[in-house]
């Protein structure tokens, strides 16, 4: 049985809960995609900064 027809029988609180859950899931998905693509650049920047600070100390 599809979930869409049940939407009209749900209370307003239940609908709000489902909408909040969907938005939260979307935000987590976007964050994972963005962080996954930026992680190599962040690591490269961290390594460059550590190398630069090590060179300046010598």
Backbone torsions as a table, in degrees:
resi	resn	phi	psi	omega
1	UNK	NA	129.1	-177.7
2	UNK	-70.1	153.5	-178.6
3	UNK	-81.7	-21.8	-175.2
4	UNK	-60.9	-46.0	179.3
5	UNK	-63.1	-25.0	-179.5
6	UNK	-72.7	-17.4	-176.9
7	UNK	-57.8	-38.8	-176.6
8	UNK	-72.7	-17.9	179.0
9	UNK	-92.7	-6.6	-178.0
10	UNK	-78.2	151.5	176.2
11	UNK	-75.4	165.3	179.2
12	UNK	-62.5	-37.0	178.1
13	UNK	-64.2	-41.9	179.1
14	UNK	-65.0	-41.1	178.2
15	UNK	-63.3	-42.3	179.3
16	UNK	-63.7	-39.2	178.8
17	UNK	-64.1	-43.2	179.1
18	UNK	-65.2	-42.5	179.2
19	UNK	-63.9	-42.9	178.3
20	UNK	-62.9	-40.5	177.9
21	UNK	-63.5	-40.9	179.0
22	UNK	-65.9	-41.8	178.7
23	UNK	-65.5	-42.2	178.8
24	UNK	-61.6	-42.8	178.9
25	UNK	-64.0	-39.4	177.7
26	UNK	-65.1	-42.2	179.1
27	UNK	-64.1	-43.5	178.5
28	UNK	-62.9	-42.0	179.6
29	UNK	-62.7	-45.4	179.2
30	UNK	-64.1	-41.6	179.3
31	UNK	-62.5	-41.5	179.0
32	UNK	-64.5	-42.4	180.0
33	UNK	-64.7	-44.9	-178.6
34	UNK	-67.1	-47.0	-179.0
35	UNK	-64.7	-35.6	179.8
36	UNK	-66.6	-35.9	-179.9
37	UNK	-79.8	-27.5	-179.1
38	UNK	-89.7	-15.7	-175.2
39	UNK	-56.7	-45.7	178.7
40	UNK	-60.8	-37.2	179.2
41	UNK	-69.3	-38.6	177.6
42	UNK	-64.8	-43.9	178.4
43	UNK	-64.1	-40.9	178.4
44	UNK	-63.4	-42.8	177.2
45	UNK	-63.6	-39.9	178.4
46	UNK	-64.6	-43.8	178.6
47	UNK	-63.7	-42.5	178.9
48	UNK	-63.6	-41.6	179.2
49	UNK	-65.0	-43.0	178.2
50	UNK	-62.8	-41.7	178.7
51	UNK	-64.2	-44.0	-179.8
52	UNK	-63.3	-42.8	179.1
53	UNK	-67.7	-34.3	178.0
54	UNK	-68.1	-41.1	179.5
55	UNK	-66.6	-39.2	-178.3
56	UNK	-69.3	-27.6	179.3
57	UNK	-72.4	-29.0	-176.4
58	UNK	-78.2	NA	NA
